């Protein structure tokens, strides 16, 4: 007996036909869906790739724009820093040159310490020199402070410039990468599979923080350039005002020297006149003393005669020793001559005392003249001599074009244009 009937055989065939039909229909449906999916995914892939390319291109343009801004800012900051270095050299030259007036003032102060006697006084010159030294020290301190500020600002500029350059290098590298990415297409040979790369955390910033970072670098550079330019302006102003203030202090001291020299010369003239009059009076008094001595010598013979007569008359006999007229006259004569001798002796003593006073006064006048001559030598020769050449000594050379020396030259030319030579302006006033 067979295991299956004809009906079962027929049913089995029909079922196979049916399942085959269903499989073909499902396969056809899958083929149709696949074609649609493939076409749709290809469209999406192309669109996504185009969008990525556009975004890469846009990003490259953004980076290029920032790169140009950074390059422009780096150039501006480097230029500003170089100008600040030039200003630093200007200031260092001025600091070196400002030591010259200090040396002149110290020379004058040291020279005036050798004044002697009553002339070693705190006069207007000493006060002017003290004020001039204060002005010099103030200017030097301001220059030193500005120099320190410049040193700090240069370091700040260099630090900001380096930050800009780092940002610029990073932008250049990113631009190169994105441009390479943009140039890639489906036919490029540089492509290969990187499984899981899209899942890796490869970003460290957002577009906002990326923009803020570069924007802050540019802002820091702008602030540094502004501070640097302001500092250069302050230094230029200092060099200009310091020149005027220094020359003003120099002029005041010179004027004080001139007035002191004139005062000392006037006093010297009066002392010489008094010395001449005192010497003349000593000569006259000497003649007077000789007259008195002669008068005293002339009184001695008459006194001897009168006293001798009186002595001889003491030997008259008893009753002949009469208080007669000759006796009274001789007594009066002796009294009168002694009185004259006493008066003349007192006058001689007074004359000798006056002569001693005159000799002392003459010695004092001579000493004071020596003191005045020393003071004049110090003030007129040792001090005013170097000071009158001071503006020209102040400029290091005729070919120097540093601002400090240029300001000195301009000051000199302006004073000369007024019809007065700078070196002897104050002496002509």
Secondary structure, 3 states (H helix, E strand, C coil): CCCCCHHHHHHHHHHHHHHHHHHHHHHHHHHHHHHHHHHHHHHHHHHHHHHHHHHHHHHHHHHHHHHHHHHHHHHHHHHHHHHHHHHHHHHHHHHHHHHHHHHHHHHHHHHHCCCCHHHCCCCHHHHHHHHHHHHHHHHHHHHHHHHHHHHHHHHHHHHHHHHHHHHHHHHHHHHHHHHHHHHCCCCCCCCCCCCCHHHCCCCCCCHHHHHHHHHHHHHHHHHHHHHHHHHHHHHHHHHHHHHHHHHHHHHHHHHHHHHHHHHHHHHHHHHHHHHHHHHHHHHHHHHHHHHHHHHHHHHHHHHHHHHHHHHHHCCCCCCCCCCCHHHHHHHHHHHHHHHHHHHHHHHHHHHHHHHHHHHHHHHHHHHHHHHHHHHHHHHHHHHHHHHHCHHHHHCCCCCCCCHHHHHHHHHHHHHHHCCCCHHHHHHHC
